[in-house]
Amino acid sequence: MSCVQAAPATRRGKLAAAGQWMQRHGAAIRGVQWVVVAVYALLLLVPAVMPLPGDTAHLWNNLTLAAQFVFWGIWWPFVLLSMVMLGRVWCGVLCPEGALTEFASRHGRGGAIPHWMRWGGWPFVAFGLTTIYGQMVSVYQYPKAVLLVLGGSTVGAMIIGFLYGREKRIWCRYLCPVNGVFSLLARLAPFHYKVDEDAWRRSYTAGEHGGHRVIPVNCAPLVPLRNMKGAAACHMCGRCSGHRDAIALTWRSPSDEVVELGDRQASGWDTALVLYGLLGIAIGAFHWTGSPWFIDIKQSVAGWLIDRDITWPLETNAPWFLLTHYPEQNDVFSWLDGTMIVGYIVTTGIVYGTALFALLAAGTAFLGRFELRRLHHFAQALVPLAGAGVFLGLSATTLSLLRAEHVPLDWAADVRIAILVISNAWSAWLAWRVTGRYSARLWRRGLAMAGFVAALAVVDSAWWLMFWGWAH
């Protein structure tokens, strides 16, 4: 019996042809990945062994500042944006960790995936811990902290790849700190690899596949291709395009996955990541450096400790890999600073997350019989605003670096407002569509939307405080 990779794809337009091009040029894509790995290693390793930049350093003449700008000013904000615009193309085509973990898996032990790794809470826990730890060591400011956080994640990806799977991306599927965030944002992408299940079934007995064994596609992120729905887990690498003449890159409405598949895909951990992660912990991480409340509380606690002759929390002897410690930059965290940072971020996450959960629960209750599944579905409508918020928070670093170079930024406030307006409208539209899945009565849907709009206002209040309320 002869073996074939796949039958030629049905002609479905230019987008499907683009998917077929990716399938045919997989080797070139892997080459691009290794170029990104080399650039990533350069920006990660070299600044960590260089002296910290002085007062006269600029983005164009200092590799440390350039790397800081690339990682936090361009790389991460626009990777998030790419998830919404292109799906997880970053994961499948460019991500250095994905390439390295798959390479390690190709030459590793090939062990079975352990049960503990399949726990559904890892995306939320990994995101929360990484975010908090990054603030403790000032990951946005110092190259050694970048090496520790990003480099540590990369080493972890390679170790997991070496131990488990064979030519797979086990790390990406289960343990990557941003896998859950990427999964949520990719649900908004305007296209995906669509599976024609009828064509898949026909391929077993009819057409060019009859009598031939089709070589299975190596789906590195372990997506069950035959039953693949949506773009949440797909890395958009193109390897499966045209497989059995049943998979093709196609356009779709950006609302389809949240509205039509959200009741089946949504889970409690997704809701936790949206409400307590992206709209809670992340807000706290962006907030604390500019929050007068943080300063007031810290000063009150410090005064209380001094009055009682308890001075050890004020000491600054923590190592740099635990708390920020750069005396030459006059930037040193005490044990109190570290405790306050963690406490502020966690408290912010709990307060915002719980407030949003309560408002969504109240809105869901108006749609008829209360079910957690409906609430989880409703919560997914907040994904556009959640993603926009993280983009705005990260882009604050972009603007601060540009401001230091005396780049005019008069336009920044207008752009921020526009992003918030668009993302609020997008979330509200998704929420309205979701309510239509559970009730046809306008008064029920209207009351549910009242709760959702209140949730939007709570989120917007966080960004108003950060960009306008505390800035004056």
KOLPAMI-243966 format. One record per residue (C-alpha): residue in three letters; x, z, y. Coordinates in steps of 0.2 Angstrom, whole numbers, m for minus. Each point is the difference from the previous one (the first is absolute). Example, Ala and Ser with C-alpha at 12.3 -4.5 7.8 and 13.67 -1.06 7.14 Angstrom:
BEGIN
{res->ALA, c1->62, c3->39, c2->m22}
{res->SER, c1->6, c3->m3, c2->17}
# end
This chain:
BEGIN
{res->MET, c1->0, c3->0, c2->0}
{res->SER, c1->7, c3->m4, c2->17}
{res->CYS, c1->1, c3->12, c2->14}
{res->VAL, c1->m6, c3->m3, c2->18}
{res->GLN, c1->2, c3->11, c2->15}
{res->ALA, c1->m17, c3->m5, c2->8}
{res->ALA, c1->m11, c3->m15, c2->3}
{res->PRO, c1->1, c3->m8, c2->17}
{res->ALA, c1->m11, c3->9, c2->13}
{res->THR, c1->m16, c3->m8, c2->5}
{res->ARG, c1->1, c3->m7, c2->17}
{res->ARG, c1->m7, c3->13, c2->11}
{res->GLY, c1->8, c3->m4, c2->17}
{res->LYS, c1->15, c3->4, c2->9}
{res->LEU, c1->0, c3->19, c2->m3}
{res->ALA, c1->m1, c3->m3, c2->m19}
{res->ALA, c1->15, c3->m12, c2->2}
{res->ALA, c1->9, c3->13, c2->9}
{res->GLY, c1->m2, c3->12, c2->m14}
{res->GLN, c1->6, c3->m13, c2->m12}
{res->TRP, c1->15, c3->m3, c2->10}
{res->MET, c1->4, c3->18, c2->m1}
{res->GLN, c1->m2, c3->m1, c2->m19}
{res->ARG, c1->12, c3->m14, c2->m2}
{res->HIS, c1->13, c3->7, c2->12}
{res->GLY, c1->1, c3->17, c2->m7}
{res->ALA, c1->19, c3->m1, c2->m1}
{res->ALA, c1->1, c3->m3, c2->18}
{res->ILE, c1->m11, c3->15, c2->4}
{res->ARG, c1->11, c3->11, c2->m11}
{res->GLY, c1->15, c3->m7, c2->10}
{res->VAL, c1->m9, c3->5, c2->16}
{res->GLN, c1->m3, c3->17, c2->m7}
{res->TRP, c1->19, c3->3, c2->m3}
{res->VAL, c1->4, c3->m6, c2->18}
{res->VAL, c1->m12, c3->14, c2->6}
{res->VAL, c1->8, c3->12, c2->m11}
{res->ALA, c1->17, c3->m4, c2->7}
{res->VAL, c1->m7, c3->2, c2->18}
{res->TYR, c1->m9, c3->16, c2->m5}
{res->ALA, c1->16, c3->7, c2->m7}
{res->LEU, c1->10, c3->m4, c2->15}
{res->LEU, c1->m12, c3->8, c2->12}
{res->LEU, c1->m2, c3->15, c2->m11}
{res->LEU, c1->18, c3->4, c2->m5}
{res->VAL, c1->11, c3->m6, c2->15}
{res->PRO, c1->m8, c3->10, c2->14}
{res->ALA, c1->0, c3->16, c2->m11}
{res->VAL, c1->19, c3->0, c2->1}
{res->MET, c1->2, c3->m5, c2->18}
{res->PRO, c1->1, c3->12, c2->15}
{res->LEU, c1->m17, c3->3, c2->8}
{res->PRO, c1->m2, c3->m11, c2->15}
{res->GLY, c1->5, c3->6, c2->17}
{res->ASP, c1->m9, c3->m1, c2->17}
{res->THR, c1->7, c3->m18, c2->3}
{res->ALA, c1->m6, c3->m7, c2->m16}
{res->HIS, c1->m13, c3->m14, c2->m1}
{res->LEU, c1->m10, c3->m9, c2->m13}
{res->TRP, c1->11, c3->m15, c2->1}
{res->ASN, c1->17, c3->8, c2->m1}
{res->ASN, c1->m3, c3->15, c2->m12}
{res->LEU, c1->m5, c3->m2, c2->m18}
{res->THR, c1->m7, c3->17, c2->m1}
{res->LEU, c1->m13, c3->m3, c2->14}
{res->ALA, c1->m3, c3->m18, c2->m7}
{res->ALA, c1->m4, c3->7, c2->m17}
{res->GLN, c1->m11, c3->13, c2->7}
{res->PHE, c1->m9, c3->m13, c2->9}
{res->VAL, c1->m2, c3->m11, c2->m15}
{res->PHE, c1->m6, c3->13, c2->m12}
{res->TRP, c1->m12, c3->10, c2->12}
{res->GLY, c1->m3, c3->m13, c2->14}
{res->ILE, c1->m3, c3->m16, c2->m10}
{res->TRP, c1->1, c3->3, c2->m19}
{res->TRP, c1->m13, c3->13, c2->m4}
{res->PRO, c1->m13, c3->m4, c2->14}
{res->PHE, c1->0, c3->m18, c2->m4}
{res->VAL, c1->0, c3->3, c2->m19}
{res->LEU, c1->m16, c3->9, c2->2}
{res->LEU, c1->m7, c3->m14, c2->11}
{res->SER, c1->5, c3->m12, c2->m13}
{res->MET, c1->m11, c3->9, c2->m13}
{res->VAL, c1->m15, c3->m4, c2->10}
{res->MET, c1->4, c3->m18, c2->4}
{res->LEU, c1->9, c3->m6, c2->m16}
{res->GLY, c1->m4, c3->13, c2->m14}
{res->ARG, c1->15, c3->8, c2->m9}
{res->VAL, c1->11, c3->m15, c2->3}
{res->TRP, c1->13, c3->12, c2->6}
{res->CYS, c1->0, c3->9, c2->m17}
{res->GLY, c1->1, c3->m16, c2->m11}
{res->VAL, c1->12, c3->m10, c2->11}
{res->LEU, c1->11, c3->11, c2->11}
{res->CYS, c1->0, c3->18, c2->m5}
{res->PRO, c1->18, c3->6, c2->m5}
{res->GLU, c1->m7, c3->15, c2->m10}
{res->GLY, c1->m11, c3->m12, c2->m10}
{res->ALA, c1->14, c3->m12, c2->m4}
{res->LEU, c1->12, c3->14, c2->m4}
{res->THR, c1->m12, c3->10, c2->m12}
{res->GLU, c1->m5, c3->m16, c2->m9}
{res->PHE, c1->19, c3->m4, c2->m2}
{res->ALA, c1->3, c3->17, c2->m7}
{res->SER, c1->m15, c3->m2, c2->m11}
{res->ARG, c1->7, c3->m16, c2->m7}
{res->HIS, c1->16, c3->8, c2->m5}
{res->GLY, c1->m7, c3->17, c2->m4}
{res->ARG, c1->m6, c3->11, c2->m15}
{res->GLY, c1->m17, c3->m8, c2->0}
{res->GLY, c1->m9, c3->17, c2->m3}
{res->ALA, c1->m19, c3->2, c2->0}
{res->ILE, c1->m8, c3->6, c2->16}
{res->PRO, c1->m3, c3->19, c2->m2}
{res->HIS, c1->m17, c3->7, c2->2}
{res->TRP, c1->5, c3->11, c2->16}
{res->MET, c1->5, c3->m16, c2->9}
{res->ARG, c1->m18, c3->m7, c2->m1}
{res->TRP, c1->m8, c3->14, c2->10}
{res->GLY, c1->m10, c3->m7, c2->14}
{res->GLY, c1->5, c3->12, c2->13}
{res->TRP, c1->18, c3->m6, c2->1}
{res->PRO, c1->m3, c3->m12, c2->15}
{res->PHE, c1->m8, c3->14, c2->10}
{res->VAL, c1->13, c3->13, c2->m4}
{res->ALA, c1->15, c3->m12, c2->2}
{res->PHE, c1->m6, c3->m6, c2->16}
{res->GLY, c1->m3, c3->18, c2->7}
{res->LEU, c1->16, c3->7, c2->m6}
{res->THR, c1->11, c3->m14, c2->6}
{res->THR, c1->m9, c3->0, c2->17}
{res->ILE, c1->3, c3->19, c2->2}
{res->TYR, c1->18, c3->0, c2->m6}
{res->GLY, c1->4, c3->m15, c2->11}
{res->GLN, c1->m5, c3->10, c2->15}
{res->MET, c1->10, c3->15, c2->m5}
{res->VAL, c1->16, c3->m10, c2->0}
{res->SER, c1->m4, c3->m11, c2->14}
{res->VAL, c1->0, c3->m16, c2->m10}
{res->TYR, c1->m5, c3->m11, c2->15}
{res->GLN, c1->15, c3->6, c2->10}
{res->TYR, c1->15, c3->2, c2->m12}
{res->PRO, c1->8, c3->m12, c2->m12}
{res->LYS, c1->5, c3->13, c2->m13}
{res->ALA, c1->m18, c3->5, c2->m1}
{res->VAL, c1->m5, c3->m18, c2->m2}
{res->LEU, c1->13, c3->m1, c2->m14}
{res->LEU, c1->m7, c3->16, c2->m8}
{res->VAL, c1->m19, c3->m5, c2->1}
{res->LEU, c1->1, c3->m19, c2->m3}
{res->GLY, c1->15, c3->0, c2->m10}
{res->GLY, c1->m6, c3->14, c2->m11}
{res->SER, c1->m16, c3->m9, c2->m3}
{res->THR, c1->10, c3->m16, c2->m5}
{res->VAL, c1->10, c3->10, c2->m12}
{res->GLY, c1->m15, c3->8, c2->m7}
{res->ALA, c1->m8, c3->m18, c2->m2}
{res->MET, c1->16, c3->m6, c2->m10}
{res->ILE, c1->0, c3->16, c2->m11}
{res->ILE, c1->m18, c3->m3, c2->m5}
{res->GLY, c1->3, c3->m18, c2->m2}
{res->PHE, c1->14, c3->3, c2->m12}
{res->LEU, c1->m9, c3->13, c2->m10}
{res->TYR, c1->m18, c3->m8, c2->m2}
{res->GLY, c1->m7, c3->m17, c2->m3}
{res->ARG, c1->8, c3->m17, c2->m3}
{res->GLU, c1->2, c3->m11, c2->15}
{res->LYS, c1->m14, c3->10, c2->9}
{res->ARG, c1->m3, c3->9, c2->16}
{res->ILE, c1->m5, c3->17, c2->m6}
{res->TRP, c1->6, c3->9, c2->15}
{res->CYS, c1->m10, c3->m12, c2->11}
{res->ARG, c1->m16, c3->2, c2->m10}
{res->TYR, c1->0, c3->19, c2->m1}
{res->LEU, c1->13, c3->10, c2->11}
{res->CYS, c1->4, c3->m11, c2->15}
{res->PRO, c1->m4, c3->11, c2->15}
{res->VAL, c1->m9, c3->m14, c2->9}
{res->ASN, c1->m8, c3->m8, c2->m15}
{res->GLY, c1->m17, c3->8, c2->4}
{res->VAL, c1->1, c3->m5, c2->18}
{res->PHE, c1->5, c3->m18, c2->m4}
{res->SER, c1->m14, c3->0, c2->m13}
{res->LEU, c1->m13, c3->5, c2->13}
{res->LEU, c1->6, c3->m12, c2->14}
{res->ALA, c1->1, c3->m15, c2->m12}
{res->ARG, c1->m19, c3->2, c2->m3}
{res->LEU, c1->m2, c3->m7, c2->17}
{res->ALA, c1->10, c3->m16, c2->m3}
{res->PRO, c1->m9, c3->m17, c2->3}
{res->PHE, c1->6, c3->m7, c2->m16}
{res->HIS, c1->5, c3->5, c2->m18}
{res->TYR, c1->3, c3->m7, c2->m17}
{res->LYS, c1->m17, c3->m2, c2->m8}
{res->VAL, c1->m3, c3->m1, c2->m18}
{res->ASP, c1->m13, c3->m11, c2->m7}
{res->GLU, c1->m5, c3->9, c2->m16}
{res->ASP, c1->m10, c3->m14, c2->m7}
{res->ALA, c1->15, c3->m12, c2->2}
{res->TRP, c1->10, c3->13, c2->m9}
{res->ARG, c1->m12, c3->1, c2->m15}
{res->ARG, c1->m1, c3->m19, c2->m1}
{res->SER, c1->19, c3->m1, c2->0}
{res->TYR, c1->0, c3->8, c2->m18}
{res->THR, c1->m9, c3->m15, c2->m8}
{res->ALA, c1->m1, c3->m14, c2->12}
{res->GLY, c1->10, c3->m12, c2->11}
{res->GLU, c1->19, c3->m1, c2->0}
{res->HIS, c1->2, c3->17, c2->m7}
{res->GLY, c1->m9, c3->m3, c2->m16}
{res->GLY, c1->11, c3->2, c2->m15}
{res->HIS, c1->15, c3->7, c2->11}
{res->ARG, c1->6, c3->17, c2->3}
{res->VAL, c1->1, c3->4, c2->18}
{res->ILE, c1->15, c3->10, c2->5}
{res->PRO, c1->m6, c3->16, c2->9}
{res->VAL, c1->4, c3->3, c2->18}
{res->ASN, c1->12, c3->15, c2->3}
{res->CYS, c1->m10, c3->9, c2->13}
{res->ALA, c1->13, c3->13, c2->6}
{res->PRO, c1->m13, c3->12, c2->8}
{res->LEU, c1->m10, c3->0, c2->m16}
{res->VAL, c1->m16, c3->m7, c2->7}
{res->PRO, c1->m12, c3->m5, c2->m14}
{res->LEU, c1->m1, c3->m18, c2->5}
{res->ARG, c1->m16, c3->m5, c2->m9}
{res->ASN, c1->m10, c3->13, c2->8}
{res->MET, c1->9, c3->1, c2->17}
{res->LYS, c1->m12, c3->3, c2->14}
{res->GLY, c1->6, c3->0, c2->18}
{res->ALA, c1->17, c3->2, c2->8}
{res->ALA, c1->3, c3->18, c2->m1}
{res->ALA, c1->12, c3->0, c2->m14}
{res->CYS, c1->6, c3->m18, c2->0}
{res->HIS, c1->18, c3->m2, c2->7}
{res->MET, c1->m4, c3->m19, c2->5}
{res->CYS, c1->16, c3->m6, c2->m8}
{res->GLY, c1->m8, c3->m16, c2->m6}
{res->ARG, c1->6, c3->2, c2->m18}
{res->CYS, c1->m18, c3->m1, c2->m7}
{res->SER, c1->m6, c3->m15, c2->10}
{res->GLY, c1->m8, c3->m13, c2->m10}
{res->HIS, c1->1, c3->10, c2->m16}
{res->ARG, c1->m12, c3->m7, c2->m13}
{res->ASP, c1->m7, c3->m10, c2->15}
{res->ALA, c1->m9, c3->16, c2->4}
{res->ILE, c1->9, c3->8, c2->14}
{res->ALA, c1->2, c3->m7, c2->18}
{res->LEU, c1->4, c3->6, c2->17}
{res->THR, c1->m16, c3->m1, c2->10}
{res->TRP, c1->m8, c3->5, c2->16}
{res->ARG, c1->m12, c3->14, c2->1}
{res->SER, c1->m9, c3->11, c2->14}
{res->PRO, c1->11, c3->15, c2->5}
{res->SER, c1->m16, c3->11, c2->m3}
{res->ASP, c1->m2, c3->m6, c2->m18}
{res->GLU, c1->11, c3->13, c2->m9}
{res->VAL, c1->m6, c3->15, c2->9}
{res->VAL, c1->m18, c3->m4, c2->0}
{res->GLU, c1->m3, c3->m9, c2->m16}
{res->LEU, c1->13, c3->9, c2->m11}
{res->GLY, c1->1, c3->16, c2->9}
{res->ASP, c1->m13, c3->9, c2->m11}
{res->ARG, c1->11, c3->m4, c2->m15}
{res->GLN, c1->17, c3->2, c2->7}
{res->ALA, c1->m2, c3->15, c2->11}
{res->SER, c1->6, c3->17, c2->m7}
{res->GLY, c1->2, c3->17, c2->6}
{res->TRP, c1->19, c3->m2, c2->2}
{res->ASP, c1->m3, c3->m16, c2->11}
{res->THR, c1->m11, c3->10, c2->11}
{res->ALA, c1->13, c3->14, c2->1}
{res->LEU, c1->13, c3->m12, c2->5}
{res->VAL, c1->m11, c3->m8, c2->14}
{res->LEU, c1->m7, c3->17, c2->7}
{res->TYR, c1->14, c3->12, c2->m3}
{res->GLY, c1->14, c3->m11, c2->m1}
{res->LEU, c1->m1, c3->m15, c2->12}
{res->LEU, c1->m12, c3->9, c2->12}
{res->GLY, c1->7, c3->18, c2->m3}
{res->ILE, c1->18, c3->2, c2->m5}
{res->ALA, c1->6, c3->m16, c2->9}
{res->ILE, c1->m9, c3->5, c2->16}
{res->GLY, c1->8, c3->17, c2->m1}
{res->ALA, c1->17, c3->m8, c2->m3}
{res->PHE, c1->m2, c3->m11, c2->16}
{res->HIS, c1->m8, c3->14, c2->10}
{res->TRP, c1->12, c3->15, c2->m1}
{res->THR, c1->14, c3->m7, c2->11}
{res->GLY, c1->m11, c3->m2, c2->15}
{res->SER, c1->m13, c3->14, c2->m3}
{res->PRO, c1->0, c3->14, c2->13}
{res->TRP, c1->m10, c3->10, c2->m13}
{res->PHE, c1->15, c3->m1, c2->m12}
{res->ILE, c1->12, c3->7, c2->14}
{res->ASP, c1->m12, c3->14, c2->5}
{res->ILE, c1->m3, c3->6, c2->m18}
{res->LYS, c1->19, c3->m1, c2->m4}
{res->GLN, c1->4, c3->10, c2->16}
{res->SER, c1->m13, c3->13, c2->m4}
{res->VAL, c1->6, c3->2, c2->m18}
{res->ALA, c1->18, c3->1, c2->6}
{res->GLY, c1->m4, c3->13, c2->13}
{res->TRP, c1->m10, c3->10, c2->m14}
{res->LEU, c1->15, c3->m1, c2->m11}
{res->ILE, c1->13, c3->6, c2->13}
{res->ASP, c1->m11, c3->14, c2->5}
{res->ARG, c1->1, c3->7, c2->m18}
{res->ASP, c1->19, c3->m4, c2->m1}
{res->ILE, c1->m3, c3->m13, c2->m13}
{res->THR, c1->13, c3->m13, c2->4}
{res->TRP, c1->5, c3->m9, c2->m16}
{res->PRO, c1->m14, c3->m13, c2->3}
{res->LEU, c1->8, c3->m5, c2->16}
{res->GLU, c1->17, c3->m4, c2->m8}
{res->THR, c1->6, c3->m18, c2->m1}
{res->ASN, c1->10, c3->0, c2->m16}
{res->ALA, c1->m10, c3->m11, c2->m10}
{res->PRO, c1->9, c3->m16, c2->m7}
{res->TRP, c1->m4, c3->m17, c2->7}
{res->PHE, c1->m8, c3->m5, c2->m16}
{res->LEU, c1->m13, c3->14, c2->1}
{res->LEU, c1->m3, c3->1, c2->19}
{res->THR, c1->7, c3->m10, c2->14}
{res->HIS, c1->17, c3->6, c2->4}
{res->TYR, c1->10, c3->m10, c2->13}
{res->PRO, c1->9, c3->12, c2->12}
{res->GLU, c1->10, c3->m14, c2->8}
{res->GLN, c1->m17, c3->m8, c2->6}
{res->ASN, c1->m7, c3->17, c2->5}
{res->ASP, c1->m13, c3->m3, c2->m14}
{res->VAL, c1->m1, c3->15, c2->m12}
{res->PHE, c1->m16, c3->7, c2->m8}
{res->SER, c1->m1, c3->18, c2->m4}
{res->TRP, c1->m9, c3->7, c2->m15}
{res->LEU, c1->m15, c3->3, c2->11}
{res->ASP, c1->0, c3->m18, c2->7}
{res->GLY, c1->m1, c3->m6, c2->m18}
{res->THR, c1->m14, c3->12, c2->m5}
{res->MET, c1->m9, c3->m5, c2->16}
{res->ILE, c1->2, c3->m18, c2->m3}
{res->VAL, c1->m7, c3->1, c2->m18}
{res->GLY, c1->m14, c3->12, c2->5}
{res->TYR, c1->m5, c3->m11, c2->14}
{res->ILE, c1->m1, c3->m16, c2->m10}
{res->VAL, c1->m9, c3->8, c2->m15}
{res->THR, c1->m12, c3->9, c2->12}
{res->THR, c1->m3, c3->m16, c2->9}
{res->GLY, c1->m3, c3->m9, c2->m16}
{res->ILE, c1->m13, c3->13, c2->m6}
{res->VAL, c1->m9, c3->1, c2->16}
{res->TYR, c1->m2, c3->m19, c2->3}
{res->GLY, c1->m3, c3->m4, c2->m18}
{res->THR, c1->m13, c3->13, c2->m3}
{res->ALA, c1->m9, c3->m4, c2->16}
{res->LEU, c1->0, c3->m19, c2->m5}
{res->PHE, c1->m6, c3->5, c2->m18}
{res->ALA, c1->m14, c3->10, c2->7}
{res->LEU, c1->m6, c3->m14, c2->12}
{res->LEU, c1->1, c3->m13, c2->m14}
{res->ALA, c1->m9, c3->12, c2->m12}
{res->ALA, c1->m14, c3->3, c2->13}
{res->GLY, c1->m2, c3->m19, c2->3}
{res->THR, c1->0, c3->m4, c2->m19}
{res->ALA, c1->m14, c3->13, c2->m2}
{res->PHE, c1->m11, c3->m11, c2->10}
{res->LEU, c1->1, c3->m14, c2->m12}
{res->GLY, c1->m10, c3->8, c2->m13}
{res->ARG, c1->6, c3->10, c2->m15}
{res->PHE, c1->17, c3->7, c2->4}
{res->GLU, c1->14, c3->m6, c2->m11}
{res->LEU, c1->19, c3->3, c2->2}
{res->ARG, c1->2, c3->m19, c2->m5}
{res->ARG, c1->m10, c3->m5, c2->15}
{res->LEU, c1->10, c3->11, c2->11}
{res->HIS, c1->17, c3->m7, c2->m7}
{res->HIS, c1->m7, c3->m17, c2->3}
{res->PHE, c1->m5, c3->4, c2->18}
{res->ALA, c1->17, c3->8, c2->3}
{res->GLN, c1->8, c3->m17, c2->m3}
{res->ALA, c1->m8, c3->m7, c2->15}
{res->LEU, c1->12, c3->11, c2->10}
{res->VAL, c1->15, c3->m10, c2->m7}
{res->PRO, c1->2, c3->m12, c2->15}
{res->LEU, c1->1, c3->14, c2->13}
{res->ALA, c1->11, c3->10, c2->m12}
{res->GLY, c1->12, c3->m14, c2->m1}
{res->ALA, c1->0, c3->m4, c2->18}
{res->GLY, c1->4, c3->19, c2->4}
{res->VAL, c1->15, c3->0, c2->m11}
{res->PHE, c1->6, c3->m17, c2->8}
{res->LEU, c1->m3, c3->8, c2->17}
{res->GLY, c1->10, c3->16, c2->m4}
{res->LEU, c1->15, c3->m10, c2->m7}
{res->SER, c1->0, c3->m12, c2->14}
{res->ALA, c1->2, c3->15, c2->12}
{res->THR, c1->18, c3->0, c2->m7}
{res->THR, c1->1, c3->m19, c2->4}
{res->LEU, c1->m5, c3->3, c2->18}
{res->SER, c1->11, c3->15, c2->2}
{res->LEU, c1->15, c3->m10, c2->m5}
{res->LEU, c1->m5, c3->m14, c2->11}
{res->ARG, c1->m3, c3->12, c2->14}
{res->ALA, c1->18, c3->6, c2->m2}
{res->GLU, c1->6, c3->m18, c2->3}
{res->HIS, c1->m11, c3->m1, c2->16}
{res->VAL, c1->m11, c3->m13, c2->m7}
{res->PRO, c1->m17, c3->m1, c2->10}
{res->LEU, c1->m14, c3->8, c2->m10}
{res->ASP, c1->m14, c3->m1, c2->13}
{res->TRP, c1->m10, c3->m9, c2->m13}
{res->ALA, c1->1, c3->13, c2->m14}
{res->ALA, c1->m15, c3->10, c2->5}
{res->ASP, c1->m11, c3->m15, c2->0}
{res->VAL, c1->6, c3->m6, c2->m17}
{res->ARG, c1->m3, c3->18, c2->m7}
{res->ILE, c1->m18, c3->0, c2->7}
{res->ALA, c1->m3, c3->m18, c2->m7}
{res->ILE, c1->6, c3->6, c2->m17}
{res->LEU, c1->m11, c3->15, c2->0}
{res->VAL, c1->m15, c3->m10, c2->5}
{res->ILE, c1->2, c3->m13, c2->m13}
{res->SER, c1->3, c3->12, c2->m14}
{res->ASN, c1->m14, c3->11, c2->5}
{res->ALA, c1->m12, c3->m15, c2->0}
{res->TRP, c1->7, c3->m6, c2->m17}
{res->SER, c1->m3, c3->17, c2->m8}
{res->ALA, c1->m17, c3->1, c2->8}
{res->TRP, c1->m5, c3->m17, c2->m7}
{res->LEU, c1->7, c3->5, c2->m17}
{res->ALA, c1->m10, c3->16, c2->0}
{res->TRP, c1->m16, c3->m9, c2->5}
{res->ARG, c1->2, c3->m12, c2->m15}
{res->VAL, c1->4, c3->14, c2->m12}
{res->THR, c1->m16, c3->9, c2->6}
{res->GLY, c1->m10, c3->m16, c2->m5}
{res->ARG, c1->6, c3->2, c2->m18}
{res->TYR, c1->m10, c3->16, c2->m1}
{res->SER, c1->m15, c3->m1, c2->11}
{res->ALA, c1->m11, c3->m14, c2->8}
{res->ARG, c1->m8, c3->12, c2->12}
{res->LEU, c1->7, c3->m2, c2->17}
{res->TRP, c1->m3, c3->18, c2->5}
{res->ARG, c1->10, c3->7, c2->m15}
{res->ARG, c1->14, c3->m12, c2->4}
{res->GLY, c1->m1, c3->4, c2->19}
{res->LEU, c1->2, c3->19, c2->m4}
{res->ALA, c1->14, c3->m3, c2->m12}
{res->MET, c1->9, c3->m10, c2->13}
{res->ALA, c1->m2, c3->14, c2->13}
{res->GLY, c1->11, c3->11, c2->m12}
{res->PHE, c1->12, c3->m14, c2->m1}
{res->VAL, c1->1, c3->m4, c2->18}
{res->ALA, c1->3, c3->19, c2->3}
{res->ALA, c1->15, c3->m2, c2->m13}
{res->LEU, c1->7, c3->m14, c2->10}
{res->ALA, c1->m1, c3->11, c2->16}
{res->VAL, c1->10, c3->14, c2->m9}
{res->VAL, c1->14, c3->m12, c2->m5}
{res->ASP, c1->0, c3->m8, c2->18}
{res->SER, c1->2, c3->17, c2->7}
{res->ALA, c1->17, c3->2, c2->m9}
{res->TRP, c1->7, c3->m16, c2->8}
{res->TRP, c1->m7, c3->4, c2->17}
{res->LEU, c1->9, c3->17, c2->m1}
{res->MET, c1->16, c3->m8, c2->m5}
{res->PHE, c1->0, c3->m15, c2->12}
{res->TRP, c1->m9, c3->6, c2->15}
{res->GLY, c1->m6, c3->18, c2->m1}
{res->TRP, c1->17, c3->8, c2->m2}
{res->ALA, c1->9, c3->m14, c2->9}
{res->HIS, c1->m5, c3->7, c2->17}
# end
